[in-house]
Amino acid sequence: MKASVDWLRETGAEFSAGAGTTGCAQLTHYMAEYREWGEGPPLVLVPGLAGGFELLGPLAQRLAKDYRVISYQLRGEGNCFALRRPFGFTDLVDDLREFLDWLCLESPTLMGVSFGGALALQFAAQHPSRLENLIVQGAGARFEAGLLQRVAKAVLTRFPLPDDNPFINQFFNLLFGRAQKQDSLFQFVTRQCWQTDQSVMAHRLLLVETYDIEERLQRIRVPTLILTGDKDVLVSRRSLEGLANGIPDVQLVRMSGNGHLAFVTSPDAVASHVTRFLHDNTPEVATF
């Protein structure tokens, strides 16, 4: 029994959404690995700046009880050589459009977390008729270069780091929104984030610096849920209020005691808010 517990802790298997169904979508600029779990209405999860769709495992596990949950790897995930060909933030939005076309998803629910939340918002503004609902967690109306962002950018772009660097891993405490024990969850998050190549993380940080969607929020015409942790150090109140005030049909939910990584630290609460929102915004099917 101890060996099983140790194995779960070391591999992070306890946080996995399960094997699901794995596939590859041949997009114009890269082969996007994706995974599906569960059955029901389609819900596409857009991963964040680091960690890939595996970091979404705890949330996908809960949502797959009611939905067909689909997530994919962003360009550069698992292949840092993709950086040899220049691409920008809007190119990643185009990748998302192509991915939805590949799966023949006409109007799914789209949910993005952190960096993926910014991509989801940009997609909804550019393609307002392609979605049924929009959900974001850990994203605001614009990028704001606070101290944490500036330090992260400087370190990631200038210094090669081992994946067990204790100094950098302390930054995860800020993302958790609290001092986190060095337990299996902390190990899962840090280990999974470091699966993303450092150069890819640095590139994505550079891309998001140009992100400012406030002037285009009126174009988002689908019901939108904004989830935010009240201890999120990456999204300011001003940026959050700009987002909530700019989208015509929006609900804002503040999650007490949660930080930027609420989707992995409080997956039950996040899934509960998502399920309630989608239930309230599902059109009734007429019966005859």
Residue, then its C-alpha position, 0 to 999 in steps of 0.5 A: m500500500k505504501a508503494s502505491v501511495d508513493w507512486l501516486r505522489e511521485t507521478g502525479a497520477e492522482f491528479s490525472a483525468g485518466a487516459g481518455t482518448t488521444g489524437c493528433a490534429q494536423l493544423t497548418h503550422y503544427m501537429a496538435e496533440y489533443r485528448e478527450w474525456g467523458e461524453g455530453p455537450p462539447l467543452v474545449l479547455v485551453p491550457g495556460l502558459a505552462g504545463g500543457f493539458e496535463l495540468l488541467g487534469p484535476l478540472a477535466q476529471r470533474l467536468a468529464k462527468d457531464y461534458r465531452v471535455i477536449s483539450y489540446q497542446l498549444r504550439g511549441e508544447g513538447n517541441c521548442f523547435a517550433l520557435r524557429r518559425p516566428f509566430g504571435f498571439t493572433d497565430l495561436v488564436d488561429d490555431l484554436r480556430e483550426f483545431l475547432d474546425w478539425l473536430c467539426l465543432e460548430s459552437p462548443t463551450l470554450m474555457g481558457v485558464s490564465f494564458g489560455g483565458a486570454l486566447a479564449l477571449q481573443f477568439a470570442a472577440q474575433h469569432p463571435s458566432r463560433l461559440e455557445n458559451l465562454i468561460v475564463q479563469g485567471a485572465g483580465a482585459r489586458f496584460e499588466a507587467g507587475l513585479l512578478q511578471r517582470v522577474a519571471k520574464a528576466v529569469l526565464t529569458r536570461f538564465p537556464l534553470p534546472d526543473d527543480n530550482p527551489f528559488i523559482n519554485q517558490f514563485f508557485n506559492l504566489l500562484f497558489g495564493r497561499a503558502q503551499k506545503q511541499d505536498s503531492l499537489f505542489q510537486f504535481v504543479t511544479r513538475q508539470c509546469w517544467q514539462t514546458d520548455q523554458s524557451v517556450m514559456a519565455h516566448r509566451l510571456l513575450l507574446v502576452e505582453t501585447y495582449d489588450i482586448e478591452e476595446r474589443l470586448q463588446r464583440i463577445r456576444v455569448p454568455t460569459l463566465i469570469l472566474t477569479g481567485d481573490k488572491d490572484v496576484l497576476v490579474s489586477r482589480r482594474s483589469l478584471e473590472g475592465l473585463a467584466n464591464g466590457i462584455p455584454d452578457v457576463q457573470l463574475v464569480r470571485m472565489s474566496g481563498n484562491g489564487h491564480l491556479a484555482f483550476v488545479t487547487s480548487p477543481d471541485a469549486v471551479a467545476s461546480h461554478v462551470t456546471r451551474f453556469l452552463h446549466d443556466n445557459t443551456p437553451e431548452v429543447a422544444t418537445f412536440 
